[in-house]
Amino acid sequence: MSFNLNQLLEDRRGENLKLHQEHINPQFAKVLKTIGFDVPYLRGEGAYLYDANDRRVIDFLSGYGVFNIGRNHPKVADALKQLLDSEHPALVQMEAPLLSGVLAEKLKALVPSELNKVFFTNSGTEGVETAIKFARSATGRSKIIHCDHSFHGLSTGSLSLNGGDWFRESFGELLDSQVIPFNDIEALETALKDKTVAGFIVEPIQGKTVKVAEDSFLQQAQKLCEQHGTLLIIDEVQSGYCRSGKMFAMEFANIVPDVLVTAKALSGGYIPVGAVLTKDWIYKKVFSSMDRCVVHSSTFGQNNAAMVAGIATLEVLQEENLAERAQQSGERLMSGLNKLVEKYQFVDEVRGRGLMVGIEFKRPKSLKLKMAWDLVHKVNDGLFGQAIVIPLLSDHGILTQVAGRDEDIIKLIPPLTLTEEDIDYFVECFDQVLASCNKFPGPIWEVATRLTKIALTKR
Ligand SMILES: Cc1ncc(COP(=O)(O)O)c(C=O)c1O
């Protein structure tokens, strides 16, 4: 009997939450239900998701930033179908696969020439683990410096570089690391002084805060790292592949890191993938002899599906001018949202680059709203943002996320293919949701109070 995917999807339709409650992550399933995000989507296309009633939802989340070219891009889908039809051999392992060689060549053409070796991974965190190991091997040192509020993944090495204590809780002792304030060059200089630091890792745009690293900070960090024998590791897992308005956000500062970590959007969202680009001398230190030629490797790292999807995705990014489009769309989005900063007392700032945009909220001035704000914030700093994200989806068909736990920030990372109409619609809807925040008592505060009660009962 042949396998029938459509039949399977049809037969099991609507069982999503039940299956996850039983077999995968009951707490996550509970959260989805609580905030009304337990919508089983049936179709994805470009910047849109469609539910069982064919209701269109605009996706400002992009699967945590993997769909820069939009969901189910036909060119990448076709490339993958061709691969399956070709019967091209995969994972021979004791061979030098052609397709990973081709993708490596294409990636190198996008970055400064000093970054001339490519290591493929299956995820962002695996790329960060690679960077940690390369930095340790190349310098003979162990400590890694990172920034506060940083996020570099959740495996134990990258967790050691997490800028929030909450993620680390209960996971025991981690790697030798030190945190410095984001954009604080003096703190970096002090931390590097004793020359025991293997690497300094930084996101050009922080995923959890959507704060942009100052160009001068990155430029001086490059100099300081060079002076102190520390590797500069730039983590573009989220900001890479045109999201910032450039192919890589580090281009704004015109820097050349020692290690560049990329992942997420490289395969158009189809196949887990990551690519770490680094300098020749670092590669030579790690893979220092024939004996050590696979001292760092991963079984699926160079798998054909990821490589083909990567090659096709790079073509789409360039053919559709998605860097330029992200920059223009980002400007339109931020300019629309900035008008709301003036209009609403609880909107503090709109920031970002390209289509990586953050909206930060602040304690309002009026007595009534201040009281409501304080009530919600006594329980959890992320609940106010969550109370906004909920009606954006339920009332307006817009999928967004709070940037992080305990952050009063909503992050927007839509596909870069978003239209001007989508952007204007978002600003209009966001305006409406904020307008209802001005009313206390009112619907937004009711949602916030409901979330507060649930959070309290869970304690
Ligand atoms: C900047 C950054 N680095 C690393 C990671 C980890 O990537 P992954 O989830 O693919 O392991 C993320 C994920 O969000 C990220 O944003």
Ligand as a Chemical Component Dictionary entry (heavy atoms), coordinates in Angstrom:
data_LIG
# 
_chem_comp.id                   LIG 
_chem_comp.type                 NON-POLYMER 
_chem_comp.pdbx_formal_charge   0 
_chem_comp.three_letter_code    LIG 
# 
loop_
_chem_comp_atom.comp_id 
_chem_comp_atom.atom_id 
_chem_comp_atom.alt_atom_id 
_chem_comp_atom.type_symbol 
_chem_comp_atom.charge 
_chem_comp_atom.model_Cartn_x 
_chem_comp_atom.model_Cartn_y 
_chem_comp_atom.model_Cartn_z 
_chem_comp_atom.pdbx_ordinal 
LIG C1 C1 C 0 20.772 34.536 17.426 1  
LIG C2 C2 C 0 20.447 33.101 17.592 2  
LIG N1 N1 N 0 21.430 32.216 17.746 3  
LIG C3 C3 C 0 21.184 30.891 17.874 4  
LIG C4 C4 C 0 19.895 30.415 17.876 5  
LIG C5 C5 C 0 19.626 28.933 18.016 6  
LIG O1 O1 O 0 19.167 28.436 16.820 7  
LIG P1 P1 P 0 18.365 27.027 16.767 8  
LIG O2 O2 O 0 17.050 27.245 17.405 9  
LIG O3 O3 O 0 18.302 26.688 15.312 10 
LIG O4 O4 O 0 19.199 26.053 17.525 11 
LIG C6 C6 C 0 18.837 31.307 17.724 12 
LIG C7 C7 C 0 17.442 30.815 17.730 13 
LIG O5 O5 O 0 16.496 31.525 17.839 14 
LIG C8 C8 C 0 19.114 32.684 17.573 15 
LIG O6 O6 O 0 18.138 33.574 17.427 16 
# 
loop_
_chem_comp_bond.comp_id 
_chem_comp_bond.atom_id_1 
_chem_comp_bond.atom_id_2 
_chem_comp_bond.value_order 
_chem_comp_bond.pdbx_ordinal 
LIG C1 C2 SING 1  
LIG C2 N1 SING 2  
LIG C2 C8 DOUB 3  
LIG N1 C3 DOUB 4  
LIG C3 C4 SING 5  
LIG C4 C5 SING 6  
LIG C4 C6 DOUB 7  
LIG C5 O1 SING 8  
LIG O1 P1 SING 9  
LIG P1 O2 DOUB 10 
LIG P1 O3 SING 11 
LIG P1 O4 SING 12 
LIG C6 C7 SING 13 
LIG C6 C8 SING 14 
LIG C7 O5 DOUB 15 
LIG C8 O6 SING 16 
# 
